[in-house]
Amino acid sequence: MLKKLRKDKRVRNVMTTLAVILSALLQTYVIQAFIQPAGLLSGGFTGIAILIDRITSLFGINISTSLGMVVLNIPVAWACSRSISKRFTFFSLLQVLLASTFLRIFHFSPLFDDEVLNVIYGGVLFGFAILLALRGNASTGGTDFIALYVSNKTGNSIWTSVFIGNVVLLCIFGAIFGWKYAGYSILFQFVSTKIISTFHHRYERVTLQITTAKGPELSEKYVETFHHGISCVDAIGGYSKKKMYLLHTVVSSYEVADIITLFYEVDEHVIVNLFRTEQFYGSFYRAPME
């Protein structure tokens, strides 16, 4: 068992590392091929770093975007590491460091001359860059740290609030460099935020209704593995006339695939019905970020 756990941990670390590398590379590509040529400003700490770079350049001072990304992220990472796991913080900082390094190493050419195309395609790809990190159980740092910290405490996604905060930042950008580019940047941020909220479902809950002949064994294994509560009711199969069990539980949507796999390991004839939970009241166990 210990050997298997160590192997699983190594596999998870490799998958997270690959996700972080791809996320940093895609983020670098978007900055150089879409954001910079179109005069856009992304949201979050990356956007703040770009804004600092542009403002200081007006005074003949060079504080590069790559340096700003690292300096801004370190204190926030330290503050959030006490509530978000050190592993998550480490890989998130690794993503920031890689993106900062890639910005110095690679030089991608612009793909479009049209500003609208830069906004649409750049926004979509930037959203997927963040998603890659999130799916790898890391982040792109900055406001992602804050969003995930609050979401993990409250159980609710706050990407809309993050978008509003970014709009404030972009208004400052508009007041200095012109409202045309601020307007395009807000649309860019809207597209990227929409991509994240559409595909990142960590904080959505679903209800599972399970029919099985092995209710007690399945319930025990489920609670032991996932730490969620589950109700178990005696039932009679309408077709088989055999004794059955009807189980109900509420879980996070990202756990569903692993939970169903466990169910079939216990009972290969299990029947699972899944439906979305609109409202949930009561205590709910949420697995910590690792």
C-alpha positions as CSV (number, residue, x, y, z in Angstrom):
1,M,0.0,0.0,0.0
2,L,2.8,2.4,0.9
3,K,4.6,1.7,-2.3
4,K,1.4,2.4,-4.3
5,L,0.8,5.7,-2.5
6,R,4.4,6.8,-3.3
7,K,3.9,5.8,-6.9
8,D,0.6,7.8,-7.0
9,K,2.3,10.8,-5.5
10,R,5.1,10.7,-8.1
11,V,2.5,10.4,-10.9
12,R,0.5,13.4,-9.5
13,N,3.7,15.5,-9.2
14,V,4.7,14.7,-12.8
15,M,1.2,15.6,-14.1
16,T,1.2,18.8,-12.1
17,T,4.6,19.7,-13.4
18,L,3.6,19.1,-17.0
19,A,0.4,21.2,-16.5
20,V,2.4,24.0,-15.0
21,I,5.0,24.0,-17.8
22,L,2.3,24.1,-20.5
23,S,0.3,26.8,-18.6
24,A,3.4,29.0,-18.4
25,L,4.3,28.5,-22.0
26,L,0.8,29.3,-23.2
27,Q,0.6,32.3,-21.0
28,T,3.9,33.6,-22.4
29,Y,2.6,33.0,-25.9
30,V,-0.6,35.0,-25.3
31,I,1.3,37.9,-23.7
32,Q,3.8,38.2,-26.6
33,A,1.5,37.3,-29.5
34,F,-1.8,38.9,-28.5
35,I,-1.5,41.2,-25.4
36,Q,1.6,43.2,-26.2
37,P,1.0,43.8,-30.0
38,A,-2.6,44.9,-29.4
39,G,-1.6,47.2,-26.4
40,L,-3.9,45.2,-24.1
41,L,-3.6,44.6,-20.4
42,S,-4.5,41.3,-18.8
43,G,-6.0,41.0,-15.4
44,G,-4.5,40.0,-12.1
45,F,-0.9,40.3,-11.0
46,T,0.3,39.8,-14.6
47,G,-1.7,42.8,-15.6
48,I,-0.3,44.8,-12.7
49,A,3.2,43.8,-13.7
50,I,2.5,44.9,-17.3
51,L,1.1,48.2,-16.0
52,I,4.1,48.8,-13.8
53,D,6.4,48.1,-16.7
54,R,4.6,50.6,-18.9
55,I,4.3,53.3,-16.3
56,T,7.9,53.1,-15.2
57,S,9.0,53.2,-18.9
58,L,7.4,56.6,-19.1
59,F,10.0,57.8,-16.6
60,G,13.0,56.0,-18.2
61,I,13.0,53.2,-15.6
62,N,12.8,49.6,-16.6
63,I,11.0,47.2,-14.3
64,S,10.3,44.3,-16.6
65,T,7.0,42.4,-16.6
66,S,8.8,39.2,-15.8
67,L,10.4,40.7,-12.7
68,G,7.2,42.3,-11.6
69,M,5.3,39.0,-11.8
70,V,7.8,37.4,-9.4
71,V,8.0,40.2,-6.9
72,L,4.3,40.7,-6.7
73,N,3.5,37.0,-6.2
74,I,5.9,36.1,-3.5
75,P,4.2,37.9,-0.6
76,V,0.7,36.7,-1.6
77,A,2.0,33.1,-1.9
78,W,3.5,33.3,1.5
79,A,0.3,34.7,3.0
80,C,-2.0,32.1,1.4
81,S,0.3,29.1,2.0
82,R,-0.9,28.9,5.6
83,S,-4.4,28.1,4.3
84,I,-3.6,26.5,1.0
85,S,-1.2,23.6,1.0
86,K,2.5,24.1,0.5
87,R,2.5,21.8,-2.5
88,F,-0.2,23.9,-4.2
89,T,1.8,27.1,-3.4
90,F,5.1,25.6,-4.6
91,F,3.7,24.5,-8.0
92,S,1.9,27.9,-8.4
93,L,5.1,29.8,-7.8
94,L,6.9,27.4,-10.2
95,Q,4.3,28.4,-12.8
96,V,5.0,32.1,-12.2
97,L,8.8,31.6,-12.3
98,L,8.5,29.6,-15.5
99,A,6.3,32.2,-17.1
100,S,8.7,34.9,-16.1
101,T,11.7,32.9,-17.5
102,F,9.9,32.1,-20.7
103,L,9.1,35.8,-21.3
104,R,12.9,36.4,-21.4
105,I,13.8,33.3,-23.4
106,F,11.0,33.1,-26.1
107,H,10.0,35.7,-28.6
108,F,6.7,34.9,-30.3
109,S,5.5,36.9,-33.3
110,P,2.0,38.4,-33.4
111,L,-0.6,36.2,-35.1
112,F,-3.1,38.9,-36.0
113,D,-3.0,42.6,-36.9
114,D,-6.7,43.1,-36.0
115,E,-7.4,44.2,-32.4
116,V,-10.7,42.4,-32.1
117,L,-9.2,39.1,-33.1
118,N,-6.4,39.6,-30.6
119,V,-9.0,40.2,-27.9
120,I,-11.1,37.2,-28.7
121,Y,-8.4,34.6,-29.4
122,G,-6.0,36.0,-26.8
123,G,-8.8,36.0,-24.2
124,V,-9.7,32.4,-24.9
125,L,-6.1,31.1,-24.8
126,F,-5.3,33.1,-21.7
127,G,-8.3,31.5,-20.0
128,F,-7.1,28.1,-21.0
129,A,-3.6,28.9,-19.7
130,I,-5.1,29.5,-16.2
131,L,-7.3,26.4,-16.6
132,L,-4.3,24.2,-17.4
133,A,-2.7,25.2,-14.1
134,L,-6.0,24.8,-12.1
135,R,-6.6,21.3,-13.6
136,G,-3.1,20.4,-12.6
137,N,-3.9,21.4,-9.0
138,A,-1.8,24.6,-9.2
139,S,-2.5,28.2,-10.3
140,T,-1.0,31.1,-12.2
141,G,-0.5,32.9,-8.9
142,G,-1.6,36.5,-8.1
143,T,-5.4,36.9,-7.9
144,D,-5.8,33.1,-8.5
145,F,-4.3,32.6,-5.0
146,I,-6.8,35.0,-3.5
147,A,-9.8,33.6,-5.5
148,L,-9.0,30.0,-4.6
149,Y,-8.3,30.9,-0.9
150,V,-11.7,32.6,-0.6
151,S,-13.5,29.9,-2.6
152,N,-12.0,27.1,-0.5
153,K,-13.2,28.8,2.6
154,T,-16.7,29.7,1.4
155,G,-17.3,26.8,-1.1
156,N,-18.4,29.4,-3.8
157,S,-16.7,30.5,-6.9
158,I,-15.7,34.2,-7.0
159,W,-14.4,34.5,-10.5
160,T,-17.1,37.2,-11.1
161,S,-15.7,39.2,-8.2
162,V,-12.2,38.8,-9.6
163,F,-13.4,40.1,-13.0
164,I,-14.9,43.2,-11.3
165,G,-11.6,43.8,-9.5
166,N,-9.8,43.5,-12.8
167,V,-12.1,46.0,-14.4
168,V,-11.1,48.6,-11.7
169,L,-7.4,47.9,-12.6
170,L,-8.2,48.3,-16.3
171,C,-10.0,51.6,-15.7
172,I,-6.7,52.9,-14.1
173,F,-4.9,51.7,-17.2
174,G,-7.5,53.5,-19.4
175,A,-7.0,56.8,-17.5
176,I,-3.3,56.7,-18.2
177,F,-3.0,55.1,-21.6
178,G,-6.3,55.7,-23.3
179,W,-9.9,54.3,-23.0
180,K,-9.8,52.5,-26.3
181,Y,-7.2,50.0,-25.2
182,A,-8.8,49.8,-21.7
183,G,-12.1,48.9,-23.4
184,Y,-10.5,46.1,-25.4
185,S,-8.7,44.9,-22.3
186,I,-12.0,44.6,-20.4
187,L,-13.4,42.5,-23.2
188,F,-10.2,40.4,-23.2
189,Q,-10.7,39.9,-19.5
190,F,-14.3,39.1,-19.8
191,V,-13.6,36.4,-22.4
192,S,-10.8,34.8,-20.3
193,T,-13.0,34.9,-17.1
194,K,-15.9,33.3,-19.0
195,I,-13.6,30.4,-20.1
196,I,-12.5,29.8,-16.6
197,S,-16.0,29.9,-15.1
198,T,-17.4,27.6,-17.8
199,F,-14.8,24.9,-17.4
200,H,-13.6,25.1,-13.8
201,H,-16.2,23.2,-11.7
202,R,-14.4,22.6,-8.5
203,Y,-17.1,24.4,-6.4
204,E,-20.2,23.0,-8.1
205,R,-22.1,20.3,-6.2
206,V,-24.0,17.4,-7.6
207,T,-26.3,14.8,-6.0
208,L,-25.7,11.1,-6.5
209,Q,-28.5,8.6,-6.2
210,I,-27.1,5.1,-5.9
211,T,-28.9,1.7,-6.2
212,T,-26.8,-1.2,-5.0
213,A,-27.1,-4.6,-3.4
214,K,-24.0,-3.8,-1.3
215,G,-25.1,-0.7,0.6
216,P,-23.2,-1.1,3.8
217,E,-19.9,-2.1,2.1
218,L,-20.2,0.7,-0.4
219,S,-21.1,3.3,2.2
220,E,-18.2,2.3,4.5
221,K,-15.6,2.4,1.7
222,Y,-17.0,5.7,0.3
223,V,-16.9,7.5,3.7
224,E,-13.5,6.2,4.4
225,T,-12.1,7.4,1.1
226,F,-14.0,10.7,0.4
227,H,-15.1,11.7,4.0
228,H,-18.6,12.8,2.8
229,G,-21.8,11.8,4.5
230,I,-24.1,9.4,2.8
231,S,-27.7,8.1,3.6
232,C,-28.6,4.5,3.1
233,V,-32.2,3.3,2.9
234,D,-33.5,-0.3,2.6
235,A,-35.3,-1.0,-0.7
236,I,-36.7,-3.8,-2.8
237,G,-35.8,-4.2,-6.5
238,G,-39.0,-3.7,-8.6
239,Y,-37.8,-6.1,-11.2
240,S,-35.6,-8.6,-9.3
241,K,-37.7,-8.5,-6.1
242,K,-34.4,-8.7,-4.2
243,K,-33.3,-6.7,-1.2
244,M,-31.5,-3.5,-2.4
245,Y,-30.2,-0.3,-0.9
246,L,-30.9,3.3,-2.1
247,L,-28.1,5.7,-1.2
248,H,-27.9,9.5,-1.5
249,T,-24.9,11.8,-1.2
250,V,-23.8,15.3,-2.3
251,V,-20.3,15.8,-3.7
252,S,-18.2,18.3,-5.6
253,S,-18.4,17.8,-9.3
254,Y,-14.7,17.3,-9.8
255,E,-14.9,14.2,-7.5
256,V,-17.5,12.4,-9.5
257,A,-15.3,10.3,-11.7
258,D,-13.2,9.0,-8.8
259,I,-16.3,8.2,-6.7
260,I,-18.0,6.3,-9.5
261,T,-14.8,4.3,-10.1
262,L,-14.8,3.4,-6.4
263,F,-18.5,2.3,-6.6
264,Y,-17.8,-0.1,-9.4
265,E,-14.9,-1.5,-7.5
266,V,-17.2,-2.4,-4.7
267,D,-20.3,-3.4,-6.8
268,E,-19.9,-3.9,-10.6
269,H,-23.7,-3.9,-10.9
270,V,-24.2,-0.5,-9.1
271,I,-26.6,2.0,-10.7
272,V,-25.8,5.7,-10.3
273,N,-28.1,8.6,-11.1
274,L,-26.4,12.1,-11.1
275,F,-28.2,15.4,-11.0
276,R,-27.2,18.9,-10.4
277,T,-27.6,20.4,-6.9
278,E,-29.0,24.0,-7.2
279,Q,-29.0,24.8,-3.4
280,F,-27.3,23.0,-0.5
281,Y,-27.7,23.8,3.2
282,G,-25.7,22.1,5.9
283,S,-22.1,21.1,6.6
284,F,-20.1,19.9,3.6
285,Y,-16.7,18.4,3.6
286,R,-14.4,19.9,1.0
287,A,-11.1,18.2,0.3
288,P,-8.1,20.5,0.9
289,M,-5.9,21.6,-2.1
290,E,-2.8,19.5,-2.2
